[in-house]
Structures are given as structure tokens and as C-alpha cells.
Amino acid sequence: MKTLPLALAVILVSNAPCLSQPRIGEWTRQDVEDKKPATMSITENGVINLEARDAVSFFYRPLRPKESTMGLAWRWRTDVVALAAPLDVKGQDDRPLAVHVIFPAPANGSLFDRLARSIRGTIAGPLFQGRMITYVFGGVHAAGTMLRNPYLPDDAAILVLRDGMTPQGQWFEERVNPAADYVRAFGDSAPAASLLSISSDTDDRGGTARASIEFKN
């Protein structure tokens, strides 16, 4: 039988972000405890530039109505990347750029699951209270591969859109349907997504990543 201390132990070793939350425009920065923060800048045209030097941060905002109903579209690029990493291995899962879509926790879970998610959200912040689909630019896995997040295998899935061999310095267009990817990942109907997040991550294997993204809707 599961016990609450076991759940807490899993949470506390999962690189959970702390609750330090500076704002950059409409985005809130959520850092990771004991890790250097990544940096964000936004151009007048709405292009977001991220840089991580042995660092990691998540930046999030509420989903806009069109994003919730019509899916997500963006263009993104990498300009400097560290060594491509295995995204499904704890302590090695660096990536230059990722887009995360956050869904509420399932309402039909067990009492233990609901309590564990609530505690996880209190410790780690709103990005980690429910379920998450992560779209990745980078890593060693082929484009189209879906993986379980090694830290939250029951509640978070990774979909590789561009692998680590993708040319640098070029823009690539993307359009995704997070609700459909939720069904593919978890086998349940998708609730309405609530938050959009982006991240850059080089804290495990080290090095520098610089990347840019521009959302279209």
C-alpha cells in the first residue's frame, strides 16, 4: 500500500521548482531549487529569447482562449545547444527549449492520488499540480517519439518535435493539438488546459543553450 511519506520522498528528489516567481512581462519565472536560473528577454515583435548557462527555469502564463480551443502554433529555433541528452533519464534530461501545456489534475483519481498531487503542487508550484504535455526541441530521441517524464511518469509526457540533430539558426514552424496528445499519453479525455510554459535546461550535463520562440495565436 502506498504511504504519504513515500510520495513526499519521490516529490522531494524530483528537481521540483521552488516558489520564487519573478515576472517578465506576462510571464512568471519559476526557478528550480538549488539551480541557477535561466534568463528570458522579449523583443518588441514578441519573440522570446531564452538562455541557460548550467541553469534551468520555467516561464509560464495562462493559456489564451484561442490557444485553448484551436490548439497551439509557434515557430522556434536554437542558436547554441549543449550536448544532446536522453530526455527520459533523471539527472540527464537537459534540452535547449521546451513548451509545456498544463492540465488540471484528474477529478476521478483516488483520494491518495488527489492528496499527493495537491501536496506536489504546494511544494513545486502550479505547473506540477496536474498533468503536463511537454513538446521538446532537442535531445537524442527521434522526432515523433513520446516519452514518460522521468520525474512524473504518471502525470507528464514528453513529445519530441525536433531532435538534437536539427540545424541551428533556422526557424521551424509547429502546430500541435494538446488535447489529442493528452488522450494519446494518458488514455483519458482531456480537460481544458490552464497554463502554458516554456523552459530551457542545461543544469544536469552543463553547457550553454540559447533558443528563441514566437507564439502565433
C-alpha positions in Angstrom: 0.0 0.0 0.0 1.3 3.5 -0.8 2.2 5.8 2.0 2.3 9.6 2.1 6.0 9.7 3.2 6.9 7.7 0.1 5.1 10.1 -2.1 6.8 13.0 -0.4 10.2 11.3 -0.9 9.5 11.0 -4.6 8.5 14.6 -4.9 11.4 16.0 -3.0 14.0 14.2 -5.2 12.4 15.2 -8.5 14.1 18.6 -9.1 10.8 20.3 -8.1 10.9 24.0 -8.8 10.7 26.3 -5.8 8.2 29.1 -5.4 10.4 32.1 -6.3 8.3 33.8 -9.0 9.7 37.0 -10.7 7.7 38.4 -13.6 8.9 39.1 -17.1 6.1 40.8 -18.9 3.0 38.5 -18.8 5.3 35.5 -17.9 6.1 34.3 -14.4 9.5 32.7 -13.9 9.6 29.6 -11.7 13.1 28.5 -10.7 14.4 25.2 -9.5 15.7 24.9 -6.0 19.5 25.0 -5.7 19.8 25.6 -9.5 21.0 28.7 -11.4 18.1 30.4 -13.2 17.8 30.7 -17.0 17.1 34.1 -18.4 14.4 35.4 -20.7 14.1 38.5 -22.9 11.2 39.5 -25.2 11.6 41.7 -28.3 9.2 44.3 -29.4 7.9 41.9 -32.0 7.1 39.3 -29.4 10.0 36.9 -30.0 11.0 35.3 -26.7 14.8 34.6 -26.2 15.9 32.1 -23.6 19.4 31.4 -22.4 20.6 28.7 -19.9 24.2 28.6 -18.7 24.4 25.5 -16.5 20.9 26.6 -15.5 17.2 25.9 -15.7 13.9 27.8 -15.3 10.3 27.6 -16.3 8.3 30.6 -17.5 4.5 30.4 -17.5 1.3 32.3 -18.2 -2.4 31.5 -18.6 -3.5 30.0 -21.8 -5.4 32.4 -24.1 -8.9 31.5 -25.3 -7.8 30.8 -28.9 -4.9 28.6 -27.6 -7.3 26.6 -25.5 -9.9 26.0 -28.3 -7.8 25.9 -31.5 -4.5 24.3 -30.4 -1.1 25.9 -30.3 1.1 27.3 -33.1 4.6 28.7 -32.9 7.9 29.0 -34.5 11.2 28.3 -32.7 14.9 28.0 -33.2 18.1 27.1 -31.4 21.2 29.1 -31.8 23.5 27.4 -29.2 22.9 23.9 -27.9 24.7 21.7 -25.4 25.3 18.0 -25.9 22.1 16.2 -26.8 20.7 14.4 -23.8 18.4 11.4 -23.1 15.1 13.1 -22.1 13.8 10.1 -20.2 16.7 9.7 -17.7 16.7 11.5 -14.4 19.7 13.8 -13.9 20.5 13.9 -17.7 17.3 15.3 -19.3 18.6 18.7 -20.5 17.1 20.3 -23.6 17.6 23.8 -25.1 13.9 24.5 -25.5 10.6 23.0 -24.4 6.9 24.1 -24.5 4.7 22.7 -21.7 0.9 22.6 -21.6 -0.6 22.1 -18.1 -3.9 20.4 -17.5 -5.9 20.2 -14.2 -5.5 17.0 -12.1 -8.0 14.3 -12.9 -11.1 14.6 -10.8 -11.6 10.8 -10.7 -8.4 9.8 -9.1 -8.1 8.0 -5.7 -8.0 10.0 -2.5 -4.3 9.3 -2.2 -3.6 10.5 -5.8 -5.5 13.7 -5.2 -3.8 14.4 -2.0 -0.3 13.6 -3.4 -1.0 16.0 -6.4 -2.2 18.7 -4.0 1.0 18.3 -1.9 3.1 18.3 -5.0 1.5 21.5 -6.2 2.1 23.2 -2.9 5.8 22.2 -2.9 6.6 22.5 -6.6 4.1 25.2 -7.8 1.1 25.3 -10.1 3.0 23.8 -13.1 3.2 20.4 -11.3 -0.1 20.0 -9.6 -2.0 18.4 -12.5 -0.9 16.8 -15.7 1.5 18.1 -18.4 2.3 17.6 -22.0 5.8 18.8 -23.0 6.9 19.5 -26.6 10.7 19.4 -26.9 13.3 20.8 -29.3 16.4 18.8 -28.6 17.6 15.5 -27.1 18.8 12.2 -28.5 15.3 10.8 -29.4 13.8 10.9 -32.9 11.2 13.4 -33.8 7.7 12.0 -33.1 8.8 10.0 -30.1 6.6 10.1 -27.0 8.2 9.5 -23.6 7.2 9.5 -20.0 8.7 12.3 -17.9 11.2 10.5 -15.7 10.2 12.6 -12.7 6.4 12.3 -13.1 5.8 9.2 -15.2 2.1 9.0 -14.3 1.3 12.7 -14.9 3.6 14.0 -17.5 4.5 13.0 -21.1 7.2 14.3 -23.5 6.7 14.6 -27.2 9.8 15.2 -29.3 9.1 17.6 -32.2 12.7 18.4 -33.2 15.6 16.3 -32.2 19.1 17.3 -31.2 20.4 17.0 -34.8 18.1 19.7 -36.1 20.1 22.5 -37.7 20.8 25.5 -35.6 20.0 29.1 -36.6 16.8 28.2 -38.6 13.2 28.9 -37.7 10.8 25.8 -37.6 7.0 26.1 -37.6 4.9 24.0 -35.3 1.2 23.4 -34.8 0.0 21.0 -32.1 -3.2 19.7 -30.6 -2.5 19.3 -26.8 -5.9 17.7 -26.2 -5.3 14.9 -28.7 -1.8 14.4 -27.3 -3.3 14.2 -23.8 -5.5 11.3 -24.9 -2.6 9.6 -26.6 -0.4 10.0 -23.4 -2.9 9.2 -20.7 -5.8 7.4 -22.4 -8.4 9.8 -20.8 -10.4 12.6 -22.3 -8.6 15.9 -21.9 -9.9 18.6 -19.5 -9.5 22.2 -20.5 -5.8 23.1 -20.3 -5.0 26.0 -18.0 -1.3 27.1 -18.3 1.3 27.5 -21.0 5.0 27.3 -20.0 8.4 27.3 -21.8 11.8 26.3 -20.4 15.4 25.9 -21.2 17.5 23.4 -19.3 21.3 22.7 -19.1 21.6 22.2 -15.3 22.4 18.5 -15.4 25.0 18.0 -18.1 26.2 21.6 -18.2 26.9 24.0 -21.0 25.0 26.8 -22.7 21.8 26.8 -24.6 20.3 29.8 -26.5 17.0 29.5 -28.2 14.0 31.6 -29.4 10.3 31.1 -29.8 7.3 33.1 -31.1 3.7 32.1 -30.5 1.3 32.6 -33.3 -2.1 32.7 -31.6 
